[in-house]
Amino acid sequence: MNHWTHIPVLAKEAAELLLRKPDGVYVDGTLGLGGHAAYFLSLLGPQARLFGFDKDEEALVMARTRVNDPRLTAVHASYTQAPQVLREAGLDGADGVLFDLGLSSYQLDNPARGFSLLRDGPLDMRFDLSAPLTAAQIVNEWPLAELERILNEYGEEKNAHAIAMAVMAARRQGKIETTFQLKNIVENTVRGRGKIHPATQTFQALRIAVNDELGCVQSALGALQELVRVGGRAGIITFHSLEDRLVKNRFKELAAGGEWKLVNKHVLAPQYEEVRANPRSRSAKLRVIERL
């Protein structure tokens, strides 16, 4: 189980902007395999506390083993529950909060999880394996209008209608159960788009729908007020335009209210060296806000 690797994205930039109290309280909203957590803890003092949240129990087990630090409290819950967990620990909030909204490489590279169109596996796509809804259920059971809606809204897919129609036709022949079955349906329906595989946006749309990702981002943004202490900061790393738009607009609203300020007016993106070492970081964007 230990052969998975996870390279934390924009770790140096996030640490520089968020870790301002060596012995403060910090939240890692998506613990993953503990990449950001391990890096942050290497820079923090002996009294610091870091609460790491993840809906993926397998990832939590690996993160606990890898980080192996008494300052880390790993919690099997969505980051939307962070304010409640901190209150239960007797804390009035955090000095720094990071939400990394990307998938971990472990999730992407594990064919059994069904996230990747490069490896054949069951059409699952759940972050939390105890959650009821899978990608297979959406593909096989949801009506045409709903399929088309999520492809449009969450995948920003221009060929949403054609792909939804092709899925409906395919499932009349038999159940669509694997990532390759779905990939082939999309490949046979729409042409390639240069470097991007024609099924990329379909897979993104399904993943967002299965995990209610945009709903979770909105809840997290709504919880910042009770999660971040005065003088504390929150940073959010996004990987696609839908999330980034939500974060950008919410941060602008908070700053306009006078109780928060934008730390970086312009979004931070990975340096060339980071993208070369970790191509998956290329679409990452970091925005940071401070509570006054």
C-alpha positions, 0 to 999 in steps of 0.5 A: 500500500505504500508505493503511492506517491503524492507531490503536494502542489504549491506547497512552498507558496502556501506555507509562506503565505499561511504559516505565520505563527510557528506554534499556531493551529492549522487546518489541512482541508484535504489531507490526501497522503499528507504531502502538504501536512508533512511539509507544513509540520517540518516548518512549524514549532513543537506546540503547533497543531494541524488538523487534517481532513479527508473523506477517503479513509484509505488515504487517511490511513496512509497519511497517518503512517507517512506523517507520523507526527503527534501534532497531526490530528487526522479526521475522517470527515469533509473539510466542511465539518472543520469548524465543528471539529475545532470547537469540539477540540476546545479551539476557537478557530485556526491561524491558517487554513488550506483547502487543496481541491485537487484529487491526490495522485493516489486516487487518480492512479488507482484503477479501482477508484474509477477516476482515470480514463487512462486505466480501466476500472469500475465507474466509481469516482467516490472520494468517500467509499461509504457514500451512496452515489457512484458514477455508474449509477449516474451513467446508467440511471439518470435521465437524459436531461440530467446527464446533459445538464451535468455535462454542460454545467460541470464539464463545460462540455460543448457536445453535452447533448450528443454524449448524453444521447450516446450514453442513453443508446449504449445503456439500452444495449447493456450496463456501462460499468467500467471507465473504458466502456464510457471512454469508448462511448465518448471517443466514438461520439466526439472528435479529439481536442488536441492534447485533451482526451475527448472524454476528459470533461465527461469524467470531470463532470461525473466526478463533480456530480458524484462528490457534490464538489461545488456544493462542498466548496461553497460550504467551505467558503461559507464556513471561513468566518467561523473557521479562521481566527482574526489575523488568520489566513485561508488559502484555496488551491483550485484545479478548474475554472468552475471552482476558481470562479466560486473562490474568486467571487466569494473572496471578492465579496468578503474583501468588499465587506471590510472584515477580510483582505485579499493577500494576493490580488493576482492568482498564484500558479506553479513555477515552471520547475514545479510543472516540469517535476509534476505535470498535474500541477499545471492547472493549479491556482492559489488564492489567499485571504486574511481575516482582519 
